[in-house]
Amino acid sequence: MKAWFAIPLWQRVIGALILGIIVGRLWGPEAESIKIIGDIFIAFIKMLVVPLIFFSLVSGVAAIGDLRKLGSVGGRAFLLFLVTGQIAVWLGLTIGTFLKPGANVDASTLQIGETPEPTTLDWREMLLSIVPDSPVMVMAEGAVLPLIVFALLIGIGILMAGDEGKPVQSIFDSGAVVMQKVTVIVMELTPFGVFALMAWVSGTLGYEALVALAKLVSLNYLGCLIIIFVMYSLMIKLLAKLRPVDFFRGIVDAMAVAYSTASSNATLPVTLRCAQRNLGVSRSVSSFVISLGATVNMNGLAMYLGLATLFGAQIFGVTLSWGDYFLISILATVGAIGAAGIPGTGLIMMTLVFTAVGVPLETIALVAGVDRIMDMMRTVTNVSGDAAVATTVASMTNEIDRQEMASADDI
């Protein structure tokens, strides 16, 4: 048992992926008999969605500490988080629409569960539906949009309550930490779920599915690289009025740690050091913006949620309208905000988007085996975005030492 846990989780997942493919090819369609193991894994993932989003969002909003911080620093940071998140989602949707990673895969032989019914509300009904009639009913039914609205209101209420709201904030902070630990526990099941699901997929679909997965991984990296070296570079150049080469030189250590750990939270100390020592961002701005960004700024995940939704829709023949695209853009953005900064939460947030537009949750089974490989690059994107927003906000508020950024070497 100790030897098993001594192996890094991502190595166990890759090993399970390879073994599952081999077993599936040898066993053929009969490999479906072990699919129940993967179904249990997906059920655990679905179980985490509501409590993880609720506690993480409330804790993240309450972490602002003071409503006045939502002014010059917080307001700019939130606006940049939202705008870059939307751009990232639409980038993923654009890549998925034109390059079609899920095309040419015949999924007609797969025995899939009940496909979620897509949302059929018009825009007026959709606006009304995001206001929860009963928060308890919303949680029980897993209606995520009204849950997010309720969580944001609770977080704002805690801020408005001041010192009297501190005890409640402590509860949600503790709840967020507990849910992260529960997520870690569930992620330990990933190798078993991946083995069973990949055996099922490779035994039923064959090499076409493996080619599609390889294309998905490639497009995930392409999207992340565009976000990092195009969107962030433009932000630093046009908004912060700084040289992108100085920015990337200053955060290279944080990018390396992010890729190896696939965790924004684990990279947080290094990101803060890079921002303060290499980029010249003041301690107050860097601590606030980067700490908040580790929770609510997940551009890599937002892009991937859009891309993965189209991947599943193409494989299972789900037709998506422009209304579905806009719904995906909203849910992927808020889903990324509600995601914990730890490995594996991308799989959890998929259920949020897939269910809303009628994409079968079996898509998770297809991507689970290669998710860690993609998660590493998505985390680099997220961490780079935290530093980019902090640098931009610091420049706008004159909280940056430009000379230090231009002359600093790596840590």
Salt bridges, closest charged atoms under 4 A:
ASP39 OD1 - LYS35 NZ 2.93
ASP66 OD2 - ARG68 NH2 2.75
GLU188 OE1 - ARG12 NH1 2.77
ASP246 OD1 - ARG243 NH2 2.92
ASP246 OD1 - ARG249 NH2 3.67
ASP371 OD1 - ARG378 NH2 3.18
ASP375 OD1 - ARG378 NH2 3.51
